[in-house]
Amino acid sequence: MSIRATHEIARDTSWYKHPAQAEPPNGTLLKGTRVAILQDSGSYTQVQTEDETVTGYVETDALHPL
């Protein structure tokens, strides 16, 4: 069963496993990807994709409410 998305990615954006990691991004979430917010961490927010394939942090300003 998939999670209930509350937001979508407003622009292609990098995602990270940790909000302050010193490594390159783990991947990119494409504009329009539907996500649920798990935790707000200031300028980054932890999200999970609707299909549950990605759990990570994105820039908060890359999110748009559904």
PDBQT receptor file of N, H, CA, C and O in Angstrom, charges set to zero:
ATOM      1  N   MET A   1       0.848  -1.185   0.000  1.00  0.00    +0.000 N 
ATOM      2  CA  MET A   1       0.000   0.000   0.000  1.00  0.00    +0.000 C 
ATOM      3  C   MET A   1       0.890   1.243   0.000  1.00  0.00    +0.000 C 
ATOM      4  O   MET A   1       1.850   1.321   0.766  1.00  0.00    +0.000 OA
ATOM      5  N   SER A   2       0.576   2.191  -0.840  1.00  0.00    +0.000 N 
ATOM      6  H   SER A   2      -0.204   2.127  -1.462  1.00  0.00    +0.000 HD
ATOM      7  CA  SER A   2       1.399   3.397  -0.934  1.00  0.00    +0.000 C 
ATOM      8  C   SER A   2       0.938   4.446   0.077  1.00  0.00    +0.000 C 
ATOM      9  O   SER A   2      -0.182   4.407   0.586  1.00  0.00    +0.000 OA
ATOM     10  N   ILE A   3       1.831   5.367   0.342  1.00  0.00    +0.000 N 
ATOM     11  H   ILE A   3       2.741   5.398  -0.072  1.00  0.00    +0.000 HD
ATOM     12  CA  ILE A   3       1.527   6.452   1.267  1.00  0.00    +0.000 C 
ATOM     13  C   ILE A   3       0.633   7.482   0.574  1.00  0.00    +0.000 C 
ATOM     14  O   ILE A   3       0.490   7.469  -0.649  1.00  0.00    +0.000 OA
ATOM     15  N   ARG A   4       0.043   8.360   1.356  1.00  0.00    +0.000 N 
ATOM     16  H   ARG A   4       0.160   8.370   2.349  1.00  0.00    +0.000 HD
ATOM     17  CA  ARG A   4      -0.783   9.425   0.810  1.00  0.00    +0.000 C 
ATOM     18  C   ARG A   4       0.080  10.674   0.612  1.00  0.00    +0.000 C 
ATOM     19  O   ARG A   4       0.591  11.251   1.572  1.00  0.00    +0.000 OA
ATOM     20  N   ALA A   5       0.229  11.071  -0.625  1.00  0.00    +0.000 N 
ATOM     21  H   ALA A   5      -0.186  10.603  -1.405  1.00  0.00    +0.000 HD
ATOM     22  CA  ALA A   5       1.034  12.250  -0.951  1.00  0.00    +0.000 C 
ATOM     23  C   ALA A   5       0.312  13.522  -0.530  1.00  0.00    +0.000 C 
ATOM     24  O   ALA A   5      -0.905  13.636  -0.678  1.00  0.00    +0.000 OA
ATOM     25  N   THR A   6       1.074  14.476  -0.006  1.00  0.00    +0.000 N 
ATOM     26  H   THR A   6       2.063  14.383   0.114  1.00  0.00    +0.000 HD
ATOM     27  CA  THR A   6       0.532  15.769   0.400  1.00  0.00    +0.000 C 
ATOM     28  C   THR A   6       1.126  16.917  -0.399  1.00  0.00    +0.000 C 
ATOM     29  O   THR A   6       0.583  18.022  -0.412  1.00  0.00    +0.000 OA
ATOM     30  N   HIS A   7       2.251  16.648  -1.069  1.00  0.00    +0.000 N 
ATOM     31  H   HIS A   7       2.692  15.750  -1.059  1.00  0.00    +0.000 HD
ATOM     32  CA  HIS A   7       2.968  17.674  -1.821  1.00  0.00    +0.000 C 
ATOM     33  C   HIS A   7       3.493  17.072  -3.119  1.00  0.00    +0.000 C 
ATOM     34  O   HIS A   7       3.497  15.856  -3.314  1.00  0.00    +0.000 OA
ATOM     35  N   GLU A   8       3.933  17.965  -3.996  1.00  0.00    +0.000 N 
ATOM     36  H   GLU A   8       3.930  18.953  -3.838  1.00  0.00    +0.000 HD
ATOM     37  CA  GLU A   8       4.645  17.517  -5.186  1.00  0.00    +0.000 C 
ATOM     38  C   GLU A   8       5.906  18.335  -5.321  1.00  0.00    +0.000 C 
ATOM     39  O   GLU A   8       6.019  19.437  -4.783  1.00  0.00    +0.000 OA
ATOM     40  N   ILE A   9       6.853  17.775  -6.049  1.00  0.00    +0.000 N 
ATOM     41  H   ILE A   9       6.762  16.880  -6.486  1.00  0.00    +0.000 HD
ATOM     42  CA  ILE A   9       8.114  18.471  -6.302  1.00  0.00    +0.000 C 
ATOM     43  C   ILE A   9       7.842  19.537  -7.363  1.00  0.00    +0.000 C 
ATOM     44  O   ILE A   9       7.348  19.232  -8.449  1.00  0.00    +0.000 OA
ATOM     45  N   ALA A  10       8.171  20.793  -7.036  1.00  0.00    +0.000 N 
ATOM     46  H   ALA A  10       8.572  21.041  -6.154  1.00  0.00    +0.000 HD
ATOM     47  CA  ALA A  10       7.851  21.927  -7.903  1.00  0.00    +0.000 C 
ATOM     48  C   ALA A  10       8.853  22.099  -9.055  1.00  0.00    +0.000 C 
ATOM     49  O   ALA A  10       8.533  22.724 -10.067  1.00  0.00    +0.000 OA
ATOM     50  N   ARG A  11      10.047  21.551  -8.903  1.00  0.00    +0.000 N 
ATOM     51  H   ARG A  11      10.306  21.044  -8.082  1.00  0.00    +0.000 HD
ATOM     52  CA  ARG A  11      11.090  21.625  -9.935  1.00  0.00    +0.000 C 
ATOM     53  C   ARG A  11      12.018  20.445  -9.722  1.00  0.00    +0.000 C 
ATOM     54  O   ARG A  11      12.119  19.938  -8.604  1.00  0.00    +0.000 OA
ATOM     55  N   ASP A  12      12.692  19.997 -10.761  1.00  0.00    +0.000 N 
ATOM     56  H   ASP A  12      12.609  20.408 -11.669  1.00  0.00    +0.000 HD
ATOM     57  CA  ASP A  12      13.665  18.918 -10.583  1.00  0.00    +0.000 C 
ATOM     58  C   ASP A  12      14.608  19.323  -9.448  1.00  0.00    +0.000 C 
ATOM     59  O   ASP A  12      15.148  20.429  -9.446  1.00  0.00    +0.000 OA
ATOM     60  N   THR A  13      14.799  18.428  -8.496  1.00  0.00    +0.000 N 
ATOM     61  H   THR A  13      14.360  17.529  -8.498  1.00  0.00    +0.000 HD
ATOM     62  CA  THR A  13      15.614  18.772  -7.329  1.00  0.00    +0.000 C 
ATOM     63  C   THR A  13      16.384  17.558  -6.826  1.00  0.00    +0.000 C 
ATOM     64  O   THR A  13      15.926  16.421  -6.936  1.00  0.00    +0.000 OA
ATOM     65  N   SER A  14      17.543  17.820  -6.282  1.00  0.00    +0.000 N 
ATOM     66  H   SER A  14      17.915  18.744  -6.192  1.00  0.00    +0.000 HD
ATOM     67  CA  SER A  14      18.373  16.759  -5.710  1.00  0.00    +0.000 C 
ATOM     68  C   SER A  14      17.782  16.297  -4.388  1.00  0.00    +0.000 C 
ATOM     69  O   SER A  14      17.145  17.069  -3.671  1.00  0.00    +0.000 OA
ATOM     70  N   TRP A  15      18.005  15.016  -4.074  1.00  0.00    +0.000 N 
ATOM     71  H   TRP A  15      18.523  14.389  -4.657  1.00  0.00    +0.000 HD
ATOM     72  CA  TRP A  15      17.615  14.520  -2.762  1.00  0.00    +0.000 C 
ATOM     73  C   TRP A  15      18.821  13.875  -2.096  1.00  0.00    +0.000 C 
ATOM     74  O   TRP A  15      19.739  13.382  -2.753  1.00  0.00    +0.000 OA
ATOM     75  N   TYR A  16      18.786  13.896  -0.762  1.00  0.00    +0.000 N 
ATOM     76  H   TYR A  16      18.041  14.296  -0.228  1.00  0.00    +0.000 HD
ATOM     77  CA  TYR A  16      19.898  13.426   0.063  1.00  0.00    +0.000 C 
ATOM     78  C   TYR A  16      19.378  12.489   1.147  1.00  0.00    +0.000 C 
ATOM     79  O   TYR A  16      18.254  12.651   1.623  1.00  0.00    +0.000 OA
ATOM     80  N   LYS A  17      20.192  11.510   1.539  1.00  0.00    +0.000 N 
ATOM     81  H   LYS A  17      21.105  11.378   1.152  1.00  0.00    +0.000 HD
ATOM     82  CA  LYS A  17      19.796  10.612   2.637  1.00  0.00    +0.000 C 
ATOM     83  C   LYS A  17      19.799  11.352   3.974  1.00  0.00    +0.000 C 
ATOM     84  O   LYS A  17      19.012  11.031   4.865  1.00  0.00    +0.000 OA
ATOM     85  N   HIS A  18      20.687  12.345   4.114  1.00  0.00    +0.000 N 
ATOM     86  H   HIS A  18      21.326  12.606   3.390  1.00  0.00    +0.000 HD
ATOM     87  CA  HIS A  18      20.816  13.121   5.346  1.00  0.00    +0.000 C 
ATOM     88  C   HIS A  18      20.788  14.602   4.991  1.00  0.00    +0.000 C 
ATOM     89  O   HIS A  18      21.319  14.987   3.949  1.00  0.00    +0.000 OA
ATOM     90  N   PRO A  19      20.179  15.449   5.833  1.00  0.00    +0.000 N 
ATOM     91  CA  PRO A  19      20.026  16.861   5.467  1.00  0.00    +0.000 C 
ATOM     92  C   PRO A  19      21.338  17.636   5.392  1.00  0.00    +0.000 C 
ATOM     93  O   PRO A  19      21.399  18.654   4.702  1.00  0.00    +0.000 OA
ATOM     94  N   ALA A  20      22.394  17.185   6.082  1.00  0.00    +0.000 N 
ATOM     95  H   ALA A  20      22.344  16.358   6.642  1.00  0.00    +0.000 HD
ATOM     96  CA  ALA A  20      23.662  17.930   6.063  1.00  0.00    +0.000 C 
ATOM     97  C   ALA A  20      24.809  17.057   5.577  1.00  0.00    +0.000 C 
ATOM     98  O   ALA A  20      25.945  17.222   6.021  1.00  0.00    +0.000 OA
ATOM     99  N   GLN A  21      24.524  16.133   4.670  1.00  0.00    +0.000 N 
ATOM    100  H   GLN A  21      23.601  15.999   4.309  1.00  0.00    +0.000 HD
ATOM    101  CA  GLN A  21      25.592  15.235   4.224  1.00  0.00    +0.000 C 
ATOM    102  C   GLN A  21      26.615  15.976   3.389  1.00  0.00    +0.000 C 
ATOM    103  O   GLN A  21      26.282  16.878   2.621  1.00  0.00    +0.000 OA
ATOM    104  N   ALA A  22      27.861  15.580   3.553  1.00  0.00    +0.000 N 
ATOM    105  H   ALA A  22      28.132  14.846   4.177  1.00  0.00    +0.000 HD
ATOM    106  CA  ALA A  22      28.969  16.220   2.844  1.00  0.00    +0.000 C 
ATOM    107  C   ALA A  22      29.289  15.486   1.539  1.00  0.00    +0.000 C 
ATOM    108  O   ALA A  22      30.331  15.723   0.929  1.00  0.00    +0.000 OA
ATOM    109  N   GLU A  23      28.407  14.615   1.124  1.00  0.00    +0.000 N 
ATOM    110  H   GLU A  23      27.560  14.422   1.620  1.00  0.00    +0.000 HD
ATOM    111  CA  GLU A  23      28.599  13.847  -0.101  1.00  0.00    +0.000 C 
ATOM    112  C   GLU A  23      27.664  14.383  -1.185  1.00  0.00    +0.000 C 
ATOM    113  O   GLU A  23      26.739  15.139  -0.891  1.00  0.00    +0.000 OA
ATOM    114  N   PRO A  24      27.905  13.993  -2.435  1.00  0.00    +0.000 N 
ATOM    115  CA  PRO A  24      27.002  14.411  -3.518  1.00  0.00    +0.000 C 
ATOM    116  C   PRO A  24      25.583  13.900  -3.269  1.00  0.00    +0.000 C 
ATOM    117  O   PRO A  24      25.382  12.992  -2.464  1.00  0.00    +0.000 OA
ATOM    118  N   PRO A  25      24.596  14.484  -3.962  1.00  0.00    +0.000 N 
ATOM    119  CA  PRO A  25      23.213  14.020  -3.809  1.00  0.00    +0.000 C 
ATOM    120  C   PRO A  25      23.079  12.539  -4.132  1.00  0.00    +0.000 C 
ATOM    121  O   PRO A  25      23.861  11.986  -4.905  1.00  0.00    +0.000 OA
ATOM    122  N   ASN A  26      22.078  11.909  -3.531  1.00  0.00    +0.000 N 
ATOM    123  H   ASN A  26      21.443  12.359  -2.903  1.00  0.00    +0.000 HD
ATOM    124  CA  ASN A  26      21.811  10.496  -3.804  1.00  0.00    +0.000 C 
ATOM    125  C   ASN A  26      21.036  10.310  -5.097  1.00  0.00    +0.000 C 
ATOM    126  O   ASN A  26      21.026   9.215  -5.660  1.00  0.00    +0.000 OA
ATOM    127  N   GLY A  27      20.390  11.363  -5.573  1.00  0.00    +0.000 N 
ATOM    128  H   GLY A  27      20.398  12.252  -5.116  1.00  0.00    +0.000 HD
ATOM    129  CA  GLY A  27      19.618  11.276  -6.802  1.00  0.00    +0.000 C 
ATOM    130  C   GLY A  27      18.851  12.557  -7.049  1.00  0.00    +0.000 C 
ATOM    131  O   GLY A  27      19.073  13.572  -6.389  1.00  0.00    +0.000 OA
ATOM    132  N   THR A  28      17.942  12.496  -8.014  1.00  0.00    +0.000 N 
ATOM    133  H   THR A  28      17.761  11.671  -8.551  1.00  0.00    +0.000 HD
ATOM    134  CA  THR A  28      17.113  13.648  -8.381  1.00  0.00    +0.000 C 
ATOM    135  C   THR A  28      15.658  13.226  -8.393  1.00  0.00    +0.000 C 
ATOM    136  O   THR A  28      15.311  12.176  -8.934  1.00  0.00    +0.000 OA
ATOM    137  N   LEU A  29      14.807  14.051  -7.794  1.00  0.00    +0.000 N 
ATOM    138  H   LEU A  29      15.089  14.904  -7.355  1.00  0.00    +0.000 HD
ATOM    139  CA  LEU A  29      13.364  13.863  -7.909  1.00  0.00    +0.000 C 
ATOM    140  C   LEU A  29      12.871  14.839  -8.966  1.00  0.00    +0.000 C 
ATOM    141  O   LEU A  29      13.193  16.027  -8.926  1.00  0.00    +0.000 OA
ATOM    142  N   LEU A  30      12.103  14.341  -9.895  1.00  0.00    +0.000 N 
ATOM    143  H   LEU A  30      11.842  13.376  -9.928  1.00  0.00    +0.000 HD
ATOM    144  CA  LEU A  30      11.634  15.160 -11.013  1.00  0.00    +0.000 C 
ATOM    145  C   LEU A  30      10.410  15.967 -10.653  1.00  0.00    +0.000 C 
ATOM    146  O   LEU A  30       9.604  15.569  -9.812  1.00  0.00    +0.000 OA
ATOM    147  N   LYS A  31      10.287  17.104 -11.302  1.00  0.00    +0.000 N 
ATOM    148  H   LYS A  31      10.942  17.427 -11.985  1.00  0.00    +0.000 HD
ATOM    149  CA  LYS A  31       9.120  17.959 -11.128  1.00  0.00    +0.000 C 
ATOM    150  C   LYS A  31       7.853  17.117 -11.292  1.00  0.00    +0.000 C 
ATOM    151  O   LYS A  31       7.737  16.322 -12.225  1.00  0.00    +0.000 OA
ATOM    152  N   GLY A  32       6.905  17.307 -10.367  1.00  0.00    +0.000 N 
ATOM    153  H   GLY A  32       6.999  17.953  -9.610  1.00  0.00    +0.000 HD
ATOM    154  CA  GLY A  32       5.640  16.585 -10.429  1.00  0.00    +0.000 C 
ATOM    155  C   GLY A  32       5.616  15.312  -9.607  1.00  0.00    +0.000 C 
ATOM    156  O   GLY A  32       4.553  14.715  -9.433  1.00  0.00    +0.000 OA
ATOM    157  N   THR A  33       6.781  14.874  -9.090  1.00  0.00    +0.000 N 
ATOM    158  H   THR A  33       7.644  15.358  -9.232  1.00  0.00    +0.000 HD
ATOM    159  CA  THR A  33       6.801  13.685  -8.229  1.00  0.00    +0.000 C 
ATOM    160  C   THR A  33       5.997  13.970  -6.973  1.00  0.00    +0.000 C 
ATOM    161  O   THR A  33       6.200  14.991  -6.315  1.00  0.00    +0.000 OA
ATOM    162  N   ARG A  34       5.091  13.071  -6.645  1.00  0.00    +0.000 N 
ATOM    163  H   ARG A  34       4.926  12.242  -7.179  1.00  0.00    +0.000 HD
ATOM    164  CA  ARG A  34       4.236  13.250  -5.472  1.00  0.00    +0.000 C 
ATOM    165  C   ARG A  34       4.900  12.636  -4.252  1.00  0.00    +0.000 C 
ATOM    166  O   ARG A  34       5.394  11.510  -4.297  1.00  0.00    +0.000 OA
ATOM    167  N   VAL A  35       4.904  13.405  -3.144  1.00  0.00    +0.000 N 
ATOM    168  H   VAL A  35       4.503  14.320  -3.107  1.00  0.00    +0.000 HD
ATOM    169  CA  VAL A  35       5.589  12.990  -1.924  1.00  0.00    +0.000 C 
ATOM    170  C   VAL A  35       4.741  13.289  -0.694  1.00  0.00    +0.000 C 
ATOM    171  O   VAL A  35       3.820  14.105  -0.732  1.00  0.00    +0.000 OA
ATOM    172  N   ALA A  36       5.074  12.609   0.391  1.00  0.00    +0.000 N 
ATOM    173  H   ALA A  36       5.822  11.946   0.422  1.00  0.00    +0.000 HD
ATOM    174  CA  ALA A  36       4.520  12.910   1.711  1.00  0.00    +0.000 C 
ATOM    175  C   ALA A  36       5.654  13.474   2.563  1.00  0.00    +0.000 C 
ATOM    176  O   ALA A  36       6.794  13.019   2.474  1.00  0.00    +0.000 OA
ATOM    177  N   ILE A  37       5.335  14.458   3.380  1.00  0.00    +0.000 N 
ATOM    178  H   ILE A  37       4.409  14.828   3.453  1.00  0.00    +0.000 HD
ATOM    179  CA  ILE A  37       6.328  15.042   4.278  1.00  0.00    +0.000 C 
ATOM    180  C   ILE A  37       6.430  14.174   5.528  1.00  0.00    +0.000 C 
ATOM    181  O   ILE A  37       5.425  13.840   6.156  1.00  0.00    +0.000 OA
ATOM    182  N   LEU A  38       7.666  13.815   5.875  1.00  0.00    +0.000 N 
ATOM    183  H   LEU A  38       8.482  14.086   5.364  1.00  0.00    +0.000 HD
ATOM    184  CA  LEU A  38       7.905  13.023   7.078  1.00  0.00    +0.000 C 
ATOM    185  C   LEU A  38       8.426  13.870   8.221  1.00  0.00    +0.000 C 
ATOM    186  O   LEU A  38       8.059  13.659   9.377  1.00  0.00    +0.000 OA
ATOM    187  N   GLN A  39       9.303  14.853   7.894  1.00  0.00    +0.000 N 
ATOM    188  H   GLN A  39       9.602  15.025   6.955  1.00  0.00    +0.000 HD
ATOM    189  CA  GLN A  39       9.912  15.671   8.941  1.00  0.00    +0.000 C 
ATOM    190  C   GLN A  39      10.448  16.952   8.342  1.00  0.00    +0.000 C 
ATOM    191  O   GLN A  39      11.094  16.938   7.294  1.00  0.00    +0.000 OA
ATOM    192  N   ASP A  40      10.175  18.073   9.019  1.00  0.00    +0.000 N 
ATOM    193  H   ASP A  40       9.650  18.085   9.870  1.00  0.00    +0.000 HD
ATOM    194  CA  ASP A  40      10.704  19.368   8.607  1.00  0.00    +0.000 C 
ATOM    195  C   ASP A  40      12.034  19.587   9.323  1.00  0.00    +0.000 C 
ATOM    196  O   ASP A  40      12.113  19.474  10.547  1.00  0.00    +0.000 OA
ATOM    197  N   SER A  41      13.064  19.897   8.567  1.00  0.00    +0.000 N 
ATOM    198  H   SER A  41      13.000  19.989   7.573  1.00  0.00    +0.000 HD
ATOM    199  CA  SER A  41      14.390  20.146   9.148  1.00  0.00    +0.000 C 
ATOM    200  C   SER A  41      14.908  21.512   8.727  1.00  0.00    +0.000 C 
ATOM    201  O   SER A  41      16.079  21.651   8.374  1.00  0.00    +0.000 OA
ATOM    202  N   GLY A  42      14.054  22.511   8.761  1.00  0.00    +0.000 N 
ATOM    203  H   GLY A  42      13.103  22.399   9.047  1.00  0.00    +0.000 HD
ATOM    204  CA  GLY A  42      14.461  23.863   8.392  1.00  0.00    +0.000 C 
ATOM    205  C   GLY A  42      14.452  24.049   6.892  1.00  0.00    +0.000 C 
ATOM    206  O   GLY A  42      13.397  23.964   6.263  1.00  0.00    +0.000 OA
ATOM    207  N   SER A  43      15.621  24.304   6.302  1.00  0.00    +0.000 N 
ATOM    208  H   SER A  43      16.478  24.373   6.813  1.00  0.00    +0.000 HD
ATOM    209  CA  SER A  43      15.676  24.550   4.861  1.00  0.00    +0.000 C 
ATOM    210  C   SER A  43      15.545  23.258   4.052  1.00  0.00    +0.000 C 
ATOM    211  O   SER A  43      15.397  23.299   2.831  1.00  0.00    +0.000 OA
ATOM    212  N   TYR A  44      15.601  22.112   4.738  1.00  0.00    +0.000 N 
ATOM    213  H   TYR A  44      15.722  22.079   5.731  1.00  0.00    +0.000 HD
ATOM    214  CA  TYR A  44      15.382  20.815   4.096  1.00  0.00    +0.000 C 
ATOM    215  C   TYR A  44      14.223  20.099   4.768  1.00  0.00    +0.000 C 
ATOM    216  O   TYR A  44      13.992  20.263   5.967  1.00  0.00    +0.000 OA
ATOM    217  N   THR A  45      13.501  19.311   4.000  1.00  0.00    +0.000 N 
ATOM    218  H   THR A  45      13.688  19.177   3.027  1.00  0.00    +0.000 HD
ATOM    219  CA  THR A  45      12.368  18.545   4.505  1.00  0.00    +0.000 C 
ATOM    220  C   THR A  45      12.544  17.089   4.096  1.00  0.00    +0.000 C 
ATOM    221  O   THR A  45      12.885  16.789   2.952  1.00  0.00    +0.000 OA
ATOM    222  N   GLN A  46      12.307  16.187   5.050  1.00  0.00    +0.000 N 
ATOM    223  H   GLN A  46      12.031  16.431   5.980  1.00  0.00    +0.000 HD
ATOM    224  CA  GLN A  46      12.371  14.765   4.735  1.00  0.00    +0.000 C 
ATOM    225  C   GLN A  46      11.057  14.351   4.102  1.00  0.00    +0.000 C 
ATOM    226  O   GLN A  46       9.983  14.622   4.640  1.00  0.00    +0.000 OA
ATOM    227  N   VAL A  47      11.148  13.696   2.962  1.00  0.00    +0.000 N 
ATOM    228  H   VAL A  47      12.020  13.476   2.525  1.00  0.00    +0.000 HD
ATOM    229  CA  VAL A  47       9.962  13.271   2.224  1.00  0.00    +0.000 C 
ATOM    230  C   VAL A  47      10.080  11.802   1.847  1.00  0.00    +0.000 C 
ATOM    231  O   VAL A  47      11.163  11.217   1.864  1.00  0.00    +0.000 OA
ATOM    232  N   GLN A  48       8.939  11.229   1.509  1.00  0.00    +0.000 N 
ATOM    233  H   GLN A  48       8.059  11.704   1.496  1.00  0.00    +0.000 HD
ATOM    234  CA  GLN A  48       8.909   9.880   0.942  1.00  0.00    +0.000 C 
ATOM    235  C   GLN A  48       8.040   9.942  -0.296  1.00  0.00    +0.000 C 
ATOM    236  O   GLN A  48       6.950  10.515  -0.278  1.00  0.00    +0.000 OA
ATOM    237  N   THR A  49       8.532   9.347  -1.373  1.00  0.00    +0.000 N 
ATOM    238  H   THR A  49       9.417   8.882  -1.387  1.00  0.00    +0.000 HD
ATOM    239  CA  THR A  49       7.751   9.352  -2.607  1.00  0.00    +0.000 C 
ATOM    240  C   THR A  49       6.508   8.495  -2.435  1.00  0.00    +0.000 C 
ATOM    241  O   THR A  49       6.476   7.576  -1.616  1.00  0.00    +0.000 OA
ATOM    242  N   GLU A  50       5.496   8.807  -3.210  1.00  0.00    +0.000 N 
ATOM    243  H   GLU A  50       5.522   9.554  -3.875  1.00  0.00    +0.000 HD
ATOM    244  CA  GLU A  50       4.217   8.119  -3.124  1.00  0.00    +0.000 C 
ATOM    245  C   GLU A  50       4.364   6.614  -3.346  1.00  0.00    +0.000 C 
ATOM    246  O   GLU A  50       3.635   5.825  -2.745  1.00  0.00    +0.000 OA
ATOM    247  N   ASP A  51       5.303   6.213  -4.205  1.00  0.00    +0.000 N 
ATOM    248  H   ASP A  51       5.895   6.854  -4.693  1.00  0.00    +0.000 HD
ATOM    249  CA  ASP A  51       5.517   4.792  -4.454  1.00  0.00    +0.000 C 
ATOM    250  C   ASP A  51       6.514   4.167  -3.470  1.00  0.00    +0.000 C 
ATOM    251  O   ASP A  51       6.856   2.990  -3.586  1.00  0.00    +0.000 OA
ATOM    252  N   GLU A  52       6.973   4.962  -2.507  1.00  0.00    +0.000 N 
ATOM    253  H   GLU A  52       6.696   5.918  -2.412  1.00  0.00    +0.000 HD
ATOM    254  CA  GLU A  52       7.853   4.532  -1.418  1.00  0.00    +0.000 C 
ATOM    255  C   GLU A  52       9.234   4.062  -1.880  1.00  0.00    +0.000 C 
ATOM    256  O   GLU A  52       9.901   3.319  -1.161  1.00  0.00    +0.000 OA
ATOM    257  N   THR A  53       9.672   4.486  -3.071  1.00  0.00    +0.000 N 
ATOM    258  H   THR A  53       9.130   5.090  -3.656  1.00  0.00    +0.000 HD
ATOM    259  CA  THR A  53      10.992   4.083  -3.557  1.00  0.00    +0.000 C 
ATOM    260  C   THR A  53      12.103   4.997  -3.045  1.00  0.00    +0.000 C 
ATOM    261  O   THR A  53      13.266   4.596  -3.013  1.00  0.00    +0.000 OA
ATOM    262  N   VAL A  54      11.754   6.232  -2.641  1.00  0.00    +0.000 N 
ATOM    263  H   VAL A  54      10.810   6.558  -2.667  1.00  0.00    +0.000 HD
ATOM    264  CA  VAL A  54      12.758   7.180  -2.148  1.00  0.00    +0.000 C 
ATOM    265  C   VAL A  54      12.280   7.772  -0.831  1.00  0.00    +0.000 C 
ATOM    266  O   VAL A  54      11.148   8.239  -0.714  1.00  0.00    +0.000 OA
ATOM    267  N   THR A  55      13.172   7.742   0.160  1.00  0.00    +0.000 N 
ATOM    268  H   THR A  55      14.092   7.363   0.065  1.00  0.00    +0.000 HD
ATOM    269  CA  THR A  55      12.985   8.487   1.407  1.00  0.00    +0.000 C 
ATOM    270  C   THR A  55      14.247   9.303   1.585  1.00  0.00    +0.000 C 
ATOM    271  O   THR A  55      15.339   8.748   1.709  1.00  0.00    +0.000 OA
ATOM    272  N   GLY A  56      14.104  10.623   1.597  1.00  0.00    +0.000 N 
ATOM    273  H   GLY A  56      13.217  11.074   1.496  1.00  0.00    +0.000 HD
ATOM    274  CA  GLY A  56      15.273  11.476   1.711  1.00  0.00    +0.000 C 
ATOM    275  C   GLY A  56      14.881  12.921   1.925  1.00  0.00    +0.000 C 
ATOM    276  O   GLY A  56      13.705  13.249   2.088  1.00  0.00    +0.000 OA
ATOM    277  N   TYR A  57      15.875  13.770   1.919  1.00  0.00    +0.000 N 
ATOM    278  H   TYR A  57      16.830  13.504   1.786  1.00  0.00    +0.000 HD
ATOM    279  CA  TYR A  57      15.697  15.196   2.181  1.00  0.00    +0.000 C 
ATOM    280  C   TYR A  57      15.818  16.005   0.892  1.00  0.00    +0.000 C 
ATOM    281  O   TYR A  57      16.703  15.762   0.071  1.00  0.00    +0.000 OA
ATOM    282  N   VAL A  58      14.914  16.967   0.729  1.00  0.00    +0.000 N 
ATOM    283  H   VAL A  58      14.195  17.164   1.396  1.00  0.00    +0.000 HD
ATOM    284  CA  VAL A  58      14.942  17.895  -0.396  1.00  0.00    +0.000 C 
ATOM    285  C   VAL A  58      14.854  19.314   0.156  1.00  0.00    +0.000 C 
ATOM    286  O   VAL A  58      14.437  19.526   1.295  1.00  0.00    +0.000 OA
ATOM    287  N   GLU A  59      15.248  20.271  -0.659  1.00  0.00    +0.000 N 
ATOM    288  H   GLU A  59      15.587  20.099  -1.584  1.00  0.00    +0.000 HD
ATOM    289  CA  GLU A  59      15.101  21.677  -0.239  1.00  0.00    +0.000 C 
ATOM    290  C   GLU A  59      13.627  21.964  -0.038  1.00  0.00    +0.000 C 
ATOM    291  O   GLU A  59      12.802  21.624  -0.887  1.00  0.00    +0.000 OA
ATOM    292  N   THR A  60      13.294  22.583   1.074  1.00  0.00    +0.000 N 
ATOM    293  H   THR A  60      13.964  22.859   1.764  1.00  0.00    +0.000 HD
ATOM    294  CA  THR A  60      11.909  22.855   1.411  1.00  0.00    +0.000 C 
ATOM    295  C   THR A  60      11.211  23.681   0.339  1.00  0.00    +0.000 C 
ATOM    296  O   THR A  60      10.031  23.464   0.064  1.00  0.00    +0.000 OA
ATOM    297  N   ASP A  61      11.931  24.633  -0.274  1.00  0.00    +0.000 N 
ATOM    298  H   ASP A  61      12.890  24.808  -0.050  1.00  0.00    +0.000 HD
ATOM    299  CA  ASP A  61      11.292  25.481  -1.279  1.00  0.00    +0.000 C 
ATOM    300  C   ASP A  61      11.040  24.757  -2.606  1.00  0.00    +0.000 C 
ATOM    301  O   ASP A  61      10.487  25.344  -3.536  1.00  0.00    +0.000 OA
ATOM    302  N   ALA A  62      11.444  23.486  -2.696  1.00  0.00    +0.000 N 
ATOM    303  H   ALA A  62      11.894  23.009  -1.941  1.00  0.00    +0.000 HD
ATOM    304  CA  ALA A  62      11.149  22.688  -3.901  1.00  0.00    +0.000 C 
ATOM    305  C   ALA A  62       9.816  21.958  -3.786  1.00  0.00    +0.000 C 
ATOM    306  O   ALA A  62       9.429  21.223  -4.694  1.00  0.00    +0.000 OA
ATOM    307  N   LEU A  63       9.104  22.159  -2.661  1.00  0.00    +0.000 N 
ATOM    308  H   LEU A  63       9.418  22.756  -1.922  1.00  0.00    +0.000 HD
ATOM    309  CA  LEU A  63       7.835  21.467  -2.424  1.00  0.00    +0.000 C 
ATOM    310  C   LEU A  63       6.655  22.388  -2.677  1.00  0.00    +0.000 C 
ATOM    311  O   LEU A  63       6.704  23.580  -2.377  1.00  0.00    +0.000 OA
ATOM    312  N   HIS A  64       5.599  21.820  -3.232  1.00  0.00    +0.000 N 
ATOM    313  H   HIS A  64       5.560  20.851  -3.476  1.00  0.00    +0.000 HD
ATOM    314  CA  HIS A  64       4.356  22.549  -3.492  1.00  0.00    +0.000 C 
ATOM    315  C   HIS A  64       3.191  21.699  -2.974  1.00  0.00    +0.000 C 
ATOM    316  O   HIS A  64       3.082  20.525  -3.331  1.00  0.00    +0.000 OA
ATOM    317  N   PRO A  65       2.311  22.281  -2.131  1.00  0.00    +0.000 N 
ATOM    318  CA  PRO A  65       1.185  21.493  -1.612  1.00  0.00    +0.000 C 
ATOM    319  C   PRO A  65       0.258  21.053  -2.740  1.00  0.00    +0.000 C 
ATOM    320  O   PRO A  65       0.093  21.756  -3.738  1.00  0.00    +0.000 OA
ATOM    321  N   LEU A  66      -0.339  19.887  -2.565  1.00  0.00    +0.000 N 
ATOM    322  H   LEU A  66      -0.205  19.317  -1.755  1.00  0.00    +0.000 HD
ATOM    323  CA  LEU A  66      -1.319  19.398  -3.545  1.00  0.00    +0.000 C 
ATOM    324  C   LEU A  66      -2.652  20.085  -3.320  1.00  0.00    +0.000 C 
ATOM    325  O   LEU A  66      -3.614  19.815  -4.039  1.00  0.00    +0.000 OA
TER     326      LEU A  66
